[in-house]
Amino acid sequence: MNPSTRTGYLGRIGCFLILFALISPRLALFVLWLFTDMLSRAFESWLIPFLGFFLLPWTTLAYALMWDTGGHGVSGFEWFIVILAFLFDLAAYAERGRKRYATA
């Protein structure tokens, strides 16, 4: 595939991926898995993305995106993005627990 064609394709997928991520990170992961091979490139086995889909969707999504955009590895500032996504996942769990405690 021509590199310029690939860049245009990824640019369009990236816009849709951001839209789906704003709706739901799990939806974005599903679309990423369905239309690209980014998850298989970022993770060596299927188990980590599968568990990440259910337990840490923002972290899994951020790691896969940083792996692919950062030259097939996560380093430097990219780790900040992954850690920020992990904090989003923790905040979602904390909010869920707070709401459950408030209704009890």
C-alpha positions as CSV (number, residue, x, y, z in Angstrom):
1,M,0.0,0.0,0.0
2,N,1.3,3.5,-0.8
3,P,2.4,5.3,2.3
4,S,0.4,8.4,1.4
5,T,-2.7,6.4,0.9
6,R,-2.2,4.7,4.2
7,T,-1.8,8.0,6.0
8,G,-5.1,9.3,4.5
9,Y,-6.8,6.1,5.5
10,L,-5.5,6.3,9.1
11,G,-6.5,9.9,9.3
12,R,-10.1,9.1,8.5
13,I,-10.1,6.1,10.8
14,G,-8.6,8.4,13.5
15,C,-11.4,10.9,13.3
16,F,-14.1,8.1,13.6
17,L,-12.1,6.5,16.4
18,I,-12.1,9.8,18.4
19,L,-15.8,10.1,17.8
20,F,-16.5,6.6,19.0
21,A,-14.1,7.0,22.0
22,L,-16.1,10.0,23.1
23,I,-19.3,7.9,23.0
24,S,-17.7,4.8,24.6
25,P,-14.1,3.6,24.8
26,R,-15.4,0.0,24.4
27,L,-17.1,1.0,21.1
28,A,-13.9,2.5,19.9
29,L,-11.9,-0.6,20.8
30,F,-14.5,-2.7,19.0
31,V,-14.3,-0.5,15.8
32,L,-10.5,-0.6,16.1
33,W,-10.5,-4.4,16.3
34,L,-13.0,-4.7,13.5
35,F,-11.5,-2.4,10.9
36,T,-7.7,-2.3,11.7
37,D,-5.0,-4.6,12.9
38,M,-3.7,-2.0,15.4
39,L,-4.6,-4.1,18.5
40,S,-2.8,-7.2,17.2
41,R,0.3,-5.0,16.5
42,A,0.3,-3.4,19.9
43,F,-0.3,-6.5,21.9
44,E,1.3,-9.9,21.4
45,S,-1.7,-12.0,22.4
46,W,-5.4,-11.6,22.3
47,L,-5.8,-11.9,26.1
48,I,-4.6,-8.5,27.1
49,P,-6.9,-6.5,24.8
50,F,-9.7,-8.8,25.7
51,L,-9.2,-8.2,29.4
52,G,-8.6,-4.5,28.7
53,F,-11.9,-4.3,26.9
54,F,-13.7,-5.2,30.1
55,L,-11.5,-3.9,32.8
56,L,-9.5,-0.9,31.5
57,P,-10.9,0.3,28.2
58,W,-9.4,3.8,28.2
59,T,-6.0,2.4,29.1
60,T,-6.1,-0.3,26.4
61,L,-7.2,2.2,23.8
62,A,-4.6,4.7,24.7
63,Y,-1.8,2.1,24.7
64,A,-2.8,0.8,21.3
65,L,-3.0,4.3,19.8
66,M,0.3,5.4,21.4
67,W,2.0,2.1,20.2
68,D,0.9,2.7,16.6
69,T,1.5,6.5,16.4
70,G,4.8,6.5,18.3
71,G,6.8,4.3,16.0
72,H,5.7,0.9,17.3
73,G,6.5,1.4,20.9
74,V,5.4,3.5,23.9
75,S,8.1,5.9,25.2
76,G,8.5,9.3,26.8
77,F,5.4,11.5,26.7
78,E,3.3,8.7,25.3
79,W,3.5,7.0,28.7
80,F,1.9,10.1,30.2
81,I,-1.1,9.7,27.9
82,V,-1.4,6.0,28.9
83,I,-1.2,6.9,32.6
84,L,-3.8,9.6,32.1
85,A,-6.1,7.0,30.4
86,F,-5.5,4.7,33.4
87,L,-6.6,7.5,35.7
88,F,-9.7,7.9,33.6
89,D,-10.5,4.2,34.1
90,L,-9.9,4.5,37.9
91,A,-12.1,7.6,38.0
92,A,-14.9,5.8,36.2
93,Y,-14.7,2.9,38.8
94,A,-14.7,5.4,41.7
95,E,-17.7,7.3,40.3
96,R,-19.6,4.0,39.8
97,G,-18.8,3.1,43.4
98,R,-19.8,6.5,44.7
99,K,-23.1,6.3,42.9
100,R,-23.7,2.8,44.3
101,Y,-22.9,3.9,47.8
102,A,-25.1,7.1,47.5
103,T,-28.2,5.0,46.5
104,A,-27.8,2.5,49.3
